[in-house]
Amino acid sequence: MISETDLTDLIDASPAIGVSFYLPTQTHGRETRQNPIMLKNLLSQARTQLDARDAGPDAEALLAPVVSLIEDHDFWQHQDHGLALFVSEAGLQSLKLPMPVPDLAIVGSGFHIAPLLPLFEPDANFVILTMTADAAQVWRANRFKMTPASVAGLPASLESLDEEPDYEGNLQSHGYGRPNTGGRDMAKTQVYGDSPEEWRKGRLVEYTRRTGRALATHLARDPLRVVVVADAEIGGQILKDEALAPLIAGFAEINPAALDDAALHAAACAVIQPVHDKAKDAALAHLDAMIGRADGGSCTDPEKLIDAARDGRIDQLFLSEAALIDADSDASSRDMRDRAAKLALRNGGIVWSVAQERLPEGRTMGATLRY
């Protein structure tokens, strides 16, 4: 799955000439034959753009790594729903994308990142934690797909806890780890320690505590929001975990063992989507308020937006969804949107893709400013 590091690398790359290819890809059977045909067409478009830039004979050398993919049968057999290729004098970078993208070939200084931006909005990427007594599992997810994640220290199950049970039933006179303080004639039915139900609850609390601590540690450097999918008892315990609670976006009260992968993903998305939508709506409402006050807290002028982004003054940037994927968009306007997004992200801003009608008429960009 494409990562924030991948995006950062593309933003930081600054080739004098970079060629960006986007294409929707077929993943099964004979339909995969369409993929290299589409890439051929995009290569033709890229050559035309390179010729317009007077790239000269170096154009074919630049595109050679992409051309070689056309006959690479294995490459096309292992694709996702979309593909992005970025080529420059430094070489080729290939990224599988979890969603279809419009077919685009863009030549410019630097790489064209706009179609990737919806994947990196707040809460667009999240974590799913599924828990039953038999298994705890973590998935990295977005609204298109989920993939299993490995988390150090995550308990495999309730029974995998290190300590032995301290309740042994009526066959022993003391629990594990407790001294036998009774006499030799003590009745075998006497029990020292917790009752069976108290012991079970204690083990459950320990199970959720270890799970929460392991996942919170795992997310310390990449604090994604967490959707918990579990039954009421286990979910109730993990929601109270001090380490993990600040990251929990919501809870799907259902036994995950009863769900296949598609149903699990859908259940988690049903929890996270309203969280994402609420944040976007609030950001847009703030933009509307700033524009209405005309107090300098917002900006919709492209050139001034670029200056604000460069100075690190953009808090939240809004780009037209339609303009992001328009292959026929004016090259100058497209480059300005890309540059604004790159600068805003590099300086800690948030970038949203929004419906065109949510922006002022005639504008494809808007921003709220930090100062």
C-alpha positions in Angstrom: 0.0 0.0 0.0 1.3 3.5 -0.9 2.8 5.2 2.2 3.3 8.7 3.4 7.0 8.1 2.8 6.3 7.4 -0.8 4.5 10.7 -1.1 7.2 12.6 0.7 9.8 11.2 -1.6 7.8 12.4 -4.6 7.4 15.8 -3.1 11.1 16.1 -2.3 12.2 14.9 -5.7 13.0 17.9 -8.0 14.0 16.6 -11.4 14.4 19.2 -14.1 12.1 17.0 -16.2 9.9 14.4 -14.6 7.3 12.3 -16.3 4.3 11.1 -14.4 2.0 8.3 -15.6 -1.3 7.3 -14.1 -3.5 4.5 -15.4 -6.3 2.3 -14.1 -5.2 -1.3 -14.2 -7.0 -4.6 -14.7 -6.0 -7.3 -12.2 -7.4 -10.6 -13.5 -7.2 -12.9 -16.5 -7.2 -11.8 -20.1 -8.3 -8.2 -19.1 -4.7 -7.6 -17.9 -3.7 -7.3 -21.6 -5.3 -3.9 -21.7 -2.7 -2.5 -19.2 0.3 -2.4 -21.5 -1.8 -1.1 -24.4 -2.9 1.8 -22.3 0.7 2.5 -21.3 1.7 2.6 -24.9 -0.9 5.3 -25.5 0.4 7.3 -22.5 3.9 7.0 -23.8 2.9 8.5 -27.0 1.4 11.5 -25.1 4.5 11.8 -23.0 6.7 11.9 -26.2 4.6 14.7 -27.6 5.0 16.7 -24.4 8.7 16.1 -24.3 9.1 17.2 -27.9 7.3 20.4 -27.0 10.0 20.9 -24.3 12.8 20.3 -26.8 14.0 17.3 -24.8 15.6 16.0 -28.0 17.2 12.6 -28.4 17.4 12.2 -24.6 13.6 11.7 -24.5 13.9 8.0 -25.5 16.6 7.4 -23.0 14.4 9.0 -20.3 11.4 6.9 -21.2 13.3 3.6 -21.7 12.5 2.2 -18.2 8.8 2.7 -18.9 9.0 1.3 -22.4 10.6 -1.9 -21.0 7.5 -2.5 -18.9 5.3 -3.0 -21.9 6.6 -6.5 -22.6 7.1 -7.4 -18.9 4.3 -10.0 -18.5 4.9 -10.7 -14.9 4.7 -7.0 -14.0 1.2 -6.8 -15.3 0.0 -9.9 -13.5 0.6 -8.4 -10.1 -1.2 -5.1 -10.1 -3.8 -3.3 -8.0 -6.7 -1.2 -9.2 -4.4 1.7 -10.3 -0.8 2.3 -11.2 1.5 5.3 -11.0 4.9 5.5 -12.7 7.4 8.3 -12.1 10.5 8.5 -14.3 13.4 11.0 -14.4 17.1 10.8 -15.0 17.4 9.3 -11.6 15.3 6.3 -12.7 11.8 4.8 -12.4 9.5 4.5 -9.4 6.4 2.4 -9.6 3.5 2.6 -7.1 0.5 0.3 -7.0 -2.6 2.2 -6.1 -5.7 0.9 -4.3 -8.1 2.8 -6.4 -8.6 3.4 -10.2 -7.2 6.6 -11.5 -7.7 8.5 -14.8 -5.2 7.7 -17.5 -2.7 10.6 -17.4 0.7 11.4 -18.8 2.2 14.6 -17.4 5.6 16.1 -18.2 6.9 18.8 -15.9 9.6 19.9 -13.5 9.1 17.6 -10.6 6.4 14.9 -10.4 2.6 15.3 -10.7 1.1 14.2 -7.3 -2.5 15.5 -7.5 -4.2 12.2 -8.1 -2.6 10.8 -5.0 -3.8 13.5 -2.6 -7.2 12.0 -1.7 -5.3 9.1 -0.2 -3.6 11.4 2.3 -6.4 13.5 3.7 -7.0 13.3 7.4 -8.3 9.9 8.4 -8.1 8.6 4.8 -5.6 6.1 6.2 -6.5 4.3 9.4 -5.9 1.1 11.4 -8.4 -1.7 12.1 -8.0 -3.6 15.3 -10.0 -6.8 15.4 -10.2 -8.7 18.7 -11.8 -12.0 19.9 -10.6 -14.2 22.7 -9.0 -16.4 20.0 -7.2 -13.7 18.0 -6.1 -10.1 17.9 -5.2 -8.7 14.5 -4.3 -5.4 13.0 -4.9 -4.1 9.5 -3.7 -0.9 7.8 -6.6 0.4 5.7 -8.1 3.2 3.6 -11.5 3.4 2.0 -10.4 1.2 -0.9 -8.6 -1.7 0.8 -7.0 -3.2 3.9 -3.8 -5.2 4.4 -2.6 -7.1 7.4 0.0 -5.4 9.6 2.6 -6.9 11.9 2.7 -5.3 15.4 5.5 -6.2 17.8 4.2 -7.5 21.2 0.6 -7.9 20.1 -0.9 -10.9 22.0 -1.9 -13.6 19.6 -4.9 -14.5 21.7 -6.2 -14.5 25.2 -4.6 -17.9 25.9 -1.2 -16.7 24.7 -0.7 -14.5 27.8 2.6 -15.3 29.5 1.3 -15.7 33.1 -0.3 -19.0 34.2 -3.9 -18.8 35.5 -4.2 -18.3 39.2 -7.4 -20.2 39.4 -7.2 -24.0 39.4 -10.7 -25.0 40.3 -11.5 -27.4 43.1 -8.8 -29.9 42.4 -6.1 -27.9 44.3 -6.0 -26.0 47.5 -4.0 -23.0 46.2 -3.7 -21.0 43.0 -0.6 -20.7 40.9 2.1 -18.7 42.5 0.4 -18.5 45.9 1.9 -20.1 49.0 -0.1 -23.1 50.5 -0.7 -21.7 53.9 -3.3 -24.3 54.9 -2.7 -27.5 56.8 -2.4 -31.0 55.4 -6.0 -31.8 56.2 -7.4 -28.7 54.3 -10.5 -29.6 52.4 -9.7 -30.0 48.7 -12.7 -27.9 47.7 -11.3 -24.8 49.4 -10.0 -22.2 46.8 -7.5 -19.4 47.5 -7.6 -16.4 45.1 -10.2 -15.1 42.7 -13.4 -16.7 41.7 -13.6 -18.2 38.2 -15.5 -15.1 36.9 -13.1 -12.6 38.5 -10.1 -14.5 37.2 -11.6 -14.5 33.7 -12.3 -10.8 33.8 -8.8 -10.2 35.0 -7.3 -12.1 32.2 -9.5 -10.2 29.7 -8.3 -6.8 31.1 -4.7 -8.0 30.8 -5.3 -9.1 27.2 -6.8 -5.8 26.2 -4.1 -3.9 28.1 -1.3 -5.6 26.4 -3.0 -5.2 23.0 -3.6 -1.5 23.5 0.0 -0.9 24.7 1.5 -2.8 21.7 -0.6 -1.0 19.2 -0.1 2.4 20.7 3.7 1.9 20.7 3.4 0.7 17.0 1.6 3.9 16.1 3.8 6.3 18.1 5.6 7.5 15.0 2.6 7.3 12.6 -0.4 8.1 14.8 -3.2 6.8 12.6 -6.8 6.6 13.9 -8.0 3.2 15.0 -11.3 1.5 14.4 -12.0 -1.3 16.9 -14.1 -4.3 15.7 -15.0 -6.6 18.6 -17.9 -7.8 20.7 -19.3 -5.6 23.4 -17.3 -7.0 26.3 -13.8 -7.0 24.6 -14.6 -3.7 22.8 -15.7 -2.1 26.0 -12.4 -3.0 27.6 -10.1 -1.8 24.8 -12.0 1.5 24.5 -11.0 2.2 28.1 -7.3 1.5 27.5 -5.4 4.6 28.5 -2.6 4.1 25.9 -4.8 3.5 22.9 -8.0 5.5 23.7 -6.7 8.8 22.3 -6.3 7.2 18.8 -9.6 5.3 18.7 -11.9 6.8 16.1 -14.8 4.5 16.8 -16.1 1.0 17.6 -18.0 -1.5 15.5 -19.7 -3.8 17.9 -19.7 -7.1 16.1 -17.8 -10.4 16.3 -15.1 -10.0 13.6 -14.8 -13.8 13.4 -18.2 -13.7 11.7 -17.0 -11.4 8.9 -15.1 -12.1 5.8 -12.5 -9.6 4.7 -14.9 -7.5 2.5 -17.5 -7.3 5.3 -14.9 -6.4 7.9 -13.5 -3.6 5.7 -17.0 -2.3 5.0 -17.8 -2.3 8.8 -14.7 -0.3 9.6 -15.3 2.2 6.7 -18.8 2.8 8.0 -17.2 3.9 11.3 -14.3 6.0 9.9 -16.1 7.7 7.0 -18.3 10.0 9.1 -15.2 11.0 11.1 -13.5 12.0 7.9 -16.6 13.8 6.5 -17.1 15.7 9.7 -13.5 17.0 9.6 -13.8 18.0 6.0 -17.1 19.8 6.5 -15.7 21.7 9.5 -12.7 22.7 7.5 -14.9 24.0 4.6 -17.1 25.8 7.0 -14.1 27.6 8.4 -13.0 28.5 4.9 -16.4 29.9 4.1 -16.3 32.0 7.3 -12.9 33.3 6.5 -13.9 34.3 3.0 -17.1 35.9 4.3 -15.1 38.0 6.8 -12.5 39.0 4.2 -10.1 39.6 7.0 -7.0 38.0 5.4 -7.5 34.7 7.0 -8.2 33.0 3.6 -6.8 33.1 0.1 -8.1 32.0 -3.3 -5.7 33.8 -5.6 -3.3 31.1 -7.1 -0.1 33.2 -7.1 -0.7 34.4 -3.5 -1.5 30.9 -2.5 1.9 29.7 -3.8 3.6 32.5 -1.8 1.6 31.5 1.3 2.4 27.8 0.9 6.1 28.6 0.4 6.2 30.7 3.6 4.4 27.9 5.6 1.3 30.0 6.2 -1.2 27.6 4.8 -3.1 25.7 7.5 -5.6 23.9 5.2 -5.6 23.8 1.4 -8.6 22.9 -0.7 -8.3 21.7 -4.3 -11.0 21.0 -6.8 -11.5 17.2 -7.2 -12.4 17.7 -10.9 -9.3 19.8 -11.6 -7.0 17.2 -9.9 -7.8 14.5 -12.5 -8.5 16.7 -15.6 -6.0 15.6 -18.2 -7.0 18.6 -20.4 -6.5 21.1 -17.6 -4.4 24.1 -18.4 -0.8 23.1 -17.8 0.1 26.3 -15.9 -2.9 26.0 -13.6 -2.2 22.3 -13.0 1.4 23.0 -12.1 0.3 25.7 -9.7 -2.1 23.4 -7.9 0.6 20.7 -7.7 3.2 23.2 -6.4 0.7 24.6 -3.8 0.0 21.1 -2.6 3.6 20.1 -2.3 4.6 23.2 -0.5 1.6 23.0 1.9 2.3 19.4 2.8 6.0 20.0 3.2 5.3 22.7 5.7 2.8 20.7 7.7 -0.4 21.9 6.1 -3.5 19.7 5.4 -4.7 19.2 1.8 -8.3 18.4 0.9 -9.9 17.5 -2.4 -13.4 19.0 -2.6 -16.2 19.3 -5.1 -15.8 22.3 -7.4 -19.0 23.9 -6.2 -17.6 24.1 -2.7 -15.0 26.6 -3.9 -15.6 30.2 -4.9 -16.9 30.5 -8.5 -14.0 30.4 -11.0 -11.5 29.1 -8.5 -9.9 25.7 -8.3 -8.0 26.4 -5.1 -8.6 28.0 -1.7 -6.9 28.0 1.7 -7.2 29.0 5.3 -4.1 30.6 6.6 -2.2 30.3 9.9 -1.4 34.0 9.8 
